[in-house]
Amino acid sequence: SALGVVTQRWGLANQNAITLPDHLFRAGELADTPPIMNNGPTILWFRSDLRLSDNPALLHAARHGAPVLPIFILDEGGDRRPPGGASRWWLHHSLQALAAALAGLGLRLHVFRGDPAVLIPDLVRLTGAGLVVWNRRYGAEERALDTAIKAELKTQGIAAESFNSHLLREPWQVSGGTGQPY
């Protein structure tokens, strides 16, 4: 299976914590923060933000101090709509560029297809990951997926953190005249 390939090819002993070049982030984001150490790797789940620059999930993974396992999952779970031909063409080339950029940091991008709600907990169990990080998406189905994955990982005693990577304010931080979120 694809998960077996990851555990065979991704020797934890061969992975190091990563150091990010300063130009990838805004000034002040790389403040001296002591790393949080755990026994397993950090899974960095790339979604629609296939970039290294200004990527808060990547920054958090690097600060964590554990080996980083970058993944992308072509989401085929639930009732989520699959991407069309043009989107798949863009995705193919974007994943190639991301894989090359990660290789420059000494990391290998692992690509899967399937339901993230199943694959991520399986990857955590197979790799012994202690943390999973990703950047949020804001559609209703995407938020429900994030909530389900965080809840499942919590039952396994695994930390899961998501980050705002492209909005000035989170949707729930903006309210209308009634004081309620839009």
C-alpha positions as CSV (number, residue, x, y, z in Angstrom):
1,S,0.0,0.0,0.0
2,A,1.0,3.6,-0.3
3,L,1.3,4.0,3.4
4,G,3.7,1.0,3.6
5,V,5.9,2.7,1.0
6,V,6.1,5.8,3.2
7,T,7.2,3.8,6.2
8,Q,9.8,1.8,4.2
9,R,11.2,4.7,2.3
10,W,11.0,7.5,4.9
11,G,13.6,6.3,7.4
12,L,13.2,8.5,10.5
13,A,16.8,8.1,11.3
14,N,17.7,9.7,8.0
15,Q,15.6,12.8,8.5
16,N,16.8,15.9,10.3
17,A,15.0,18.9,11.7
18,I,15.0,21.6,9.1
19,T,16.4,25.1,9.1
20,L,14.6,27.6,6.9
21,P,16.2,30.4,5.0
22,D,15.3,33.8,6.3
23,H,13.9,35.0,3.0
24,L,11.0,32.6,3.2
25,F,9.2,34.6,6.0
26,R,8.4,38.2,7.0
27,A,10.7,40.0,9.3
28,G,10.4,38.9,12.9
29,E,8.7,35.6,12.3
30,L,11.9,33.6,12.9
31,A,12.3,34.9,16.5
32,D,14.4,32.7,18.7
33,T,11.9,30.3,20.1
34,P,13.0,27.2,21.9
35,P,12.0,24.1,19.9
36,I,9.4,21.8,21.3
37,M,10.8,18.3,21.1
38,N,8.9,15.1,20.8
39,N,9.7,11.5,19.9
40,G,8.2,11.4,16.4
41,P,8.2,13.5,13.2
42,T,5.9,16.4,12.4
43,I,3.6,15.8,9.5
44,L,3.2,18.9,7.4
45,W,0.0,18.6,5.3
46,F,0.1,20.7,2.2
47,R,-3.3,21.5,0.8
48,S,-4.1,24.4,-1.6
49,D,-1.1,26.5,-0.4
50,L,1.7,24.7,-2.3
51,R,4.4,27.1,-1.4
52,L,7.3,27.5,1.1
53,S,7.4,31.3,1.4
54,D,5.1,32.8,4.1
55,N,3.7,29.4,5.1
56,P,2.8,29.4,8.8
57,A,2.4,25.6,9.0
58,L,5.9,25.1,7.6
59,L,7.3,27.7,10.0
60,H,5.7,25.9,13.0
61,A,6.9,22.5,11.8
62,A,10.5,23.9,11.5
63,R,10.4,25.5,14.9
64,H,9.1,22.3,16.4
65,G,12.5,20.8,16.0
66,A,11.4,17.3,15.0
67,P,11.9,15.7,11.6
68,V,9.4,17.0,9.1
69,L,7.3,14.7,6.8
70,P,5.7,16.8,4.1
71,I,2.6,15.3,2.5
72,F,-0.1,16.2,0.0
73,I,-3.4,14.3,-0.3
74,L,-5.5,14.4,-3.4
75,D,-8.8,14.4,-1.5
76,E,-11.1,11.8,-2.8
77,G,-13.1,11.4,0.4
78,G,-16.8,12.0,1.2
79,D,-18.9,14.2,-1.1
80,R,-16.1,16.6,-1.9
81,R,-15.9,17.5,-5.6
82,P,-12.9,16.2,-7.5
83,P,-10.8,18.8,-9.4
84,G,-11.4,19.0,-13.2
85,G,-8.8,18.6,-16.0
86,A,-7.4,22.2,-15.9
87,S,-7.1,22.0,-12.1
88,R,-5.3,18.7,-12.2
89,W,-2.9,20.1,-14.8
90,W,-2.1,23.1,-12.5
91,L,-1.9,20.7,-9.5
92,H,0.6,18.4,-11.3
93,H,3.0,21.3,-12.1
94,S,2.5,22.9,-8.7
95,L,3.3,19.7,-6.9
96,Q,6.4,19.2,-9.1
97,A,7.6,22.7,-8.1
98,L,6.8,22.2,-4.4
99,A,8.7,18.8,-4.5
100,A,11.7,20.5,-6.0
101,A,11.6,23.3,-3.4
102,L,11.3,20.9,-0.6
103,A,14.2,18.8,-2.0
104,G,16.3,22.0,-1.7
105,L,15.6,21.8,2.1
106,G,16.5,18.1,2.1
107,L,12.8,16.9,2.3
108,R,10.8,14.6,0.1
109,L,7.1,15.4,-0.7
110,H,4.9,12.3,-0.3
111,V,1.7,12.4,-2.4
112,F,-1.4,10.3,-1.6
113,R,-4.9,10.0,-3.0
114,G,-7.9,9.2,-0.8
115,D,-9.7,10.5,2.2
116,P,-7.6,12.7,4.5
117,A,-9.8,11.7,7.4
118,V,-8.5,8.1,7.0
119,L,-5.0,8.7,5.6
120,I,-3.7,11.2,8.2
121,P,-4.5,9.1,11.3
122,D,-3.0,6.1,9.5
123,L,0.2,8.1,8.7
124,V,0.4,9.2,12.3
125,R,0.2,5.6,13.5
126,L,2.7,4.3,10.9
127,T,5.3,7.0,11.4
128,G,4.9,7.7,15.1
129,A,4.3,11.4,14.4
130,G,3.7,13.6,17.4
131,L,2.3,16.6,15.6
132,V,0.3,17.3,12.4
133,V,0.2,20.8,11.0
134,W,-1.6,22.4,8.1
135,N,-3.0,25.7,6.8
136,R,-6.7,26.1,7.0
137,R,-9.2,26.3,4.2
138,Y,-12.6,27.8,4.9
139,G,-15.3,26.0,2.9
140,A,-18.0,24.4,5.1
141,E,-16.9,20.8,4.1
142,E,-13.2,21.7,4.5
143,R,-13.9,23.1,8.0
144,A,-15.8,19.9,8.9
145,L,-13.0,17.8,7.7
146,D,-10.4,19.8,9.7
147,T,-12.6,19.4,12.9
148,A,-13.0,15.6,12.3
149,I,-9.3,15.1,11.8
150,K,-8.4,17.2,14.9
151,A,-10.9,15.2,17.0
152,E,-9.5,11.8,15.7
153,L,-5.9,12.8,16.4
154,K,-6.8,14.1,19.9
155,T,-8.2,10.6,20.7
156,Q,-4.8,9.2,19.8
157,G,-3.1,11.8,22.0
158,I,-1.6,13.6,18.9
159,A,-1.4,17.3,18.7
160,A,-2.9,18.9,15.5
161,E,-2.6,22.6,14.7
162,S,-3.9,24.6,11.8
163,F,-3.0,28.1,10.7
164,N,-4.4,31.0,8.8
165,S,-2.2,31.4,5.8
166,H,-4.0,33.8,3.5
167,L,-6.6,35.9,5.3
168,L,-6.2,39.1,7.2
169,R,-8.8,38.0,9.7
170,E,-10.4,34.7,10.4
171,P,-14.1,34.6,9.3
172,W,-15.3,34.2,12.9
173,Q,-13.3,37.3,13.9
174,V,-15.4,39.6,11.6
175,S,-18.9,40.5,12.8
176,G,-21.8,42.4,11.3
177,G,-23.9,45.1,13.0
178,T,-25.6,42.6,15.2
179,G,-22.3,41.5,16.7
180,Q,-22.6,38.0,15.1
181,P,-20.1,36.7,12.5
182,Y,-21.1,37.1,8.9
